[in-house]
Amino acid sequence: MQVTQPPFGAKKIMLLGGTGFVGRALAGALSQAGFSVTIPSRHVHRHRDLALNPGIRLIDRAPAASDMASVRAPLSWAELMSDHSVLINLVGILNEPKHNGVGFEQAHVTFTQTALAAASAAGITRYLHMSALGADAVNGRSFYLRSKGRAEDWAHEFGEQNGIGVTSFRPSVIFGPHDAFLNRFVQLAALMPGVFPLACADALFAPVFVGDVAAQLLSAIESSELNGRRIELCGPTDYRLRELVAYAAKTAGHPRLILGLPDWASRVQARLLEFAPGKPFTRDNYASLQTPSVCSVGCPRQPTRLETIAPQYLHKRTRV
């Protein structure tokens, strides 16, 4: 595979989760800024377009070797990271195979522990970690939020003990082309006959643009002032879920009447849809929605408005 060589002397960054939604946006920003970026992937052939960006190198990791949560080969990861100075971890899941927390624990906590242990052995001194608003190791309302909280806490504690500057980011729901939030509701709206029965319709969000998230991560790489910080990321406006779904559906050409379900019906819907293909809504999702995903009072907001970006890709979906 042909890879464009990074600029001479460019700082080398190991980007975990670089083939995902946020990862692709960040990889592009890092490339434009002149960094050299290594992205491990289990399925390199699906993401070869990323390597067209200057300075980006894809590493093919066979599933048996790349499952960091299994801690079977931490030395190989330390060797892979040996000539890098920054580790960025964007890896995360929204659903797990079973409703018991094990999948979240492996994907968030164990993965983070293995990655940081390898980074420490490799001499990496800067680590950026993707968490989530509402993440709380003790009081989180869902397996997702508790595991995110444990991973974030562990990363900061490990960094303090091992001389690694750690900054974690706590975004609300992230929107942008190819997102799994607004696009999912548009898909569902297209299937609804005029009325959209919506669970947890009054749940609060402050959607943040993926480009703003990437910009914040990029600016933190060489900012020692942010060591130890936990940074909340929200867009300029708070919305109820019913408002977001109605807006997305109307913008995509599928206007629907949003019927907010009572709590008992929301719970039933979660139990049923948990077994549907793709798990569009689960009991753990329901639990997460009980915690408002909005920033603290006085927290600086990111500038990009949902209404500025969303029509560009939601309108496009109607033509596909």
N, C-alpha and C positions, 0 to 999 in steps of 0.2 A: 504494500500500500504506500502511495506517495504522500509524504507529509511535508508541508512547508516548514522550513527551519525557523525557529523563533529568533527575534532580534538578539544580537550579541549581548551577553550579560543580563538578559531578562530574568527576573525572579521566577523560579519554577514553583508552580502550584499544583498540588494534587487535589482534584475535584471529584468527590464521591457523590453519586447521584447526578452526574453531569449530563446524562441523557434524558432526564425528566423534564417536566414543564419549566420549573424555575432554573434547573441546571443548564438548559439550552440557552436561556436568556442571559444567564451569568457567563457562560462560556463565550458567547459572542462579545459581551462587554469586556471580558478579560483579554480576549484576542485583540480587540480594537485598542485597548490600553497598552498593548505591547508585552503582555505577560506570556510566559510559556506554560501551557496547561496540559496536564496528563489526566485523562479520563478513563478509568477502568470500566469495562463493560462485559457482561456475560454474552451479549449478542452484538458484537461489533458490526456485523454485516447489516444490521438494521439502522445503524447510525453513522455510516461512512460520510454522510454529508457534513457532519460536524468537523471532520478533518480537512475540509476545504477552507476553513478559517485559518489564517496564519497563526502559527504557534501552538495549535491544538494537536495533541497526539492521543490516539485511541489505543488502549491496551486491551488485548483480548484475554479475558480471564475465564477459563473453563469453569462451569458451575461448581465442580468439586473443589476447585482452588479458590474461587472468589467468594465463597460463602463465609464472610468474616464472622458472622454470628456464631458459626460452629467452632471458632477458635482452633481450627485444626492446623493452620499453618501461619501463625503470626510472623514468623521469621521472614517468610517470603514477602509479606506485605511491608515489613520494615526495610527489606532490601529494595523493594520497589520505590519506597519513599525516600531512600537514602540521600539523593541529590536534590531534594525539594526543601523549601524553607517554610511553606505554608500548606496547611491542610484545611480544606473546606468540606464539611459534611452536610449534605442536603437530603440524605436518605430518610425516608419515612413512608408509612403506610396509613391508610384511612380505615381499612378493614382487615380483619384477620380470619383465618380459616374457621376457627371455633370461637365461641363466646366465652373465653376463659382468661384472656389477657396474655397468654403465652406468646402468641404471634407478635403482639405489640412489644412485649418485653424483649424478644429476640431482635426485632427490627430496630428498635430505638435504643434500649439500654445496652444489651450485649454487643450490638454492632458498634456503638459509640465507645464502649470500653476497649474493644479489640482494636479499633482504629486508632485511638489515642495512645494505647500501649505501643503499637507499632510506630506511631509518629514520634513518641518519646525516644524509642530505641534508635530511630533514624536521625535524631538531632533536630527535629522540627520545633520551632519556637513560637509559631503563631497558628492559632486554630479558630475558625469561624464555625459556629454551630447553628443549625436551623431547628428552632423549637416551635412553639405555638402559643398564641394568646390563651390564657386560662390554664396553661400547663402547671400542674401542682402535684408534687410527689405524694402528698398526704391528703389534700382536700379536693383533688380533681374528681369531677363527677363521673368520669368514664375511664375505662382501661386506657384509652388513647391518651387522655390528658394526664393521667397519673404516670404512665410510662414516659411520656414526653418530659414531665417534670423531673423524674428520676434521672433521665439521661442528661438533662441540662444541669442539674445540681452536681452530678458526678463529674461532668466535664469541667465545671468551674473548680471543684475541689481538686481534681487531678492536676489541672493546670497550675494551681497555686503551689501544690506540693512538688511539681516537677519542672518549674521554670518555663511553662508554656503560657503565653498570653492568650486568654480565651475571651471571645466575645460571642454572646448568643443573641439570636434574633427571634422575636416573638410576633409573627404576623397574624393579622386577621385573615379571612379567606382571601386568596390571591386570584385576581382575574387577569385575562389577557387572551390572545389567540391560542386556541387549543387547550384552554383551561377545562378542568373537570367539574366546574361549578355551574356557571351560567349555561354552558353548552349542554350539560346534563339536563337541566330544567327545560331547555328548549326542546330537546329530544322527547322528554316526557309530555310536554305541552302539546306537541304535534300528535300525540296518541290520544289525548283527552277530547271527549265530545262536548266541548264548550265550557265545562266546569272542571277545575283542577282542585281535587281534594288534597290539602297540604297539611302535613303534620308540623307541629311546632311553628306555626305561621308567624308568631310574634317574637321568635328568636332574633336577637340583635347581632348585626355584623357591621364592620367598617371596611368594606372591600378595598384592597390595596393593589395597585397595578404592578404586574410582574417586572416591568422596566424600572419602577421605583425601588422595588426590593433588590434587584440586581445592582442598582446604583449604590444603595446603602452598603451592600456587602463589598462592593469594589472599593468604596471610599474607606472601609474599615481595615483593609489589608495592611496598610502601612501606618496606621494610626495607633500608636502605643497608648494614647490617652483613653482609648476604648477598652483596654485590657480590663477584664473583670466585669464589664458592663453587660446588662441584659436590656436589649433595645426593643421596644414595642414598635410595630409597624402597622399603621392604619391609614386608609385613605381619608380624604377631607370630610366625608359625610357618613353618618350612621344610618342604617336602614333596618327595617324589619324584613324578615324573610319573605313575607307575602308581597312586599313592595318590590323586592328584587326579582321574584319569580314573575310577577305581573309585567314588570318592565322588560325582562328578557323575552318572555313569550310574545309580547306585543311588538317589540323591535324586530323579532325574527319572523313576523308575519303570522303568528298563531295566537292572537289575543284570547285570553281565557278569563273567566270569572274565578277568582281564587276563593275557595271555600276552606276556611281555617277549621281544622278538626279539633274537637275537644281532646283533653289530655288522654282519656281512656282510649279513644279511637287512634290517637297518634301512637300509643303503645302497641295496639293491635296491628296497625300498619307496619310498624317496625319489625314485629315478630314475623309477619307474613313476607315482607319484601326481603328479609334477611336470607330467605331461601330462593329468591329469584335470581336468574343469571346476572352476574355482575354486581350483585348485592347493592342495589340502588339506595337502600336505607336499612339500617340495622339497629338493634337495641343499643349498641354502643354509640352510634351516631345520635340516636335520640338522647342518650345521657349527656353527650357532649353539648348538645343544643340547649341544655338547661343552664349553661354558663354563657353569659353575654360575651361575644367576641368583639369587644370594643376596647379602645385604649383608655388608660387612666386619665383622669382630669388633668389638663395642662400638658399632656404629652404632645410633642410636635407631630403634626400630621404630614403625610406625603402629599405632593401637589396634584397628582393626576386624577381627574374626576372620571368616574365610571362612565358617565354619559358621553365623554369625549372619545373613549376607546371602544367600548362595547359595540356600538352600531357598526363599526368597521368590519367586525368578524361575525356578528350575529346576522346581519343582512346577507353576508356572503353565504352563510349556511343555507338560507332559503333557496339559493340558486343551484345548490348541489343536488 
